[in-house]
Amino acid sequence: MPLEAGLLEILACPACHSPLEDKSADAEAPELICTGGQDCGLAYPVRDGIPVLLVDEARRPA
C-alpha cells in the first residue's frame, strides 16, 4: 500500500534530513529511499504501511 502524498512530503531521512522517495510499488519489500545521494542513500523499510525510520533498521542499497 503506497504512502499518502502528504505524509511523504513531510518525512525526511533521520540520518541526513534529505527527502525520501517511495519505492513501495517497485520492490517486493516496500521501502523509502533517501535521496541524499552517495553520502547517505539509506533504505528504510515500510512494515504494514508504517515507515520504520530508524537508522539501525535501514540498509544501504547495493
N, C-alpha and C positions, 0 to 999 in steps of 0.2 A: 504494500500500500504506500503510494508516494506521500511525502510530507506536504502539508499545506504551504502554499507560496508565501504567505505572511510569516509563518514560522521560520521558513528557510531564510528569509530576508534578515531576521534578527539574530540568527545563530552565527557564531564565529568559532574558529579553532581556538581551543583553550591554550594551546602552546604558543601560537604566533599572532592570534587575533585576526587572521585573514578570513574572508568569506568561505563558506563551504558549498560544495556542489553535490547535488543529489544524484547518486548512481544506483538508486534502488531498482529502476526499470532495466538497467543494462546488465546487472550482475545477478548471479544465482544467490548470493548473500547480499542483502541490501546494506549500503553504507554511504556515508558522507565523506567526500574527499576534500581536503584542504587545498585551496587554490594558491597557497603561499609559494609555490614553485619548488625548486630543488632544496631550498633551505628547510622546508618542513614536509609538506606533501603527505601528512598522516591520513589514514583512512579509519574513520570511526564507525563502528557497527551500529545498525538500527535493529533493535530487537522488539518484536511485537508492536512495531510502529513508533517506538520511542528511541530517539538517538541517545547513545551512550557516549557522552562527551568526556571521557576520562582518558588522559594520556596513557595511562597504564594499560588500557583496553584497546588502544589504537594499534594499527600495524603500518609498517612502511610498505607502500606498493613496490612491486618488483620492477 
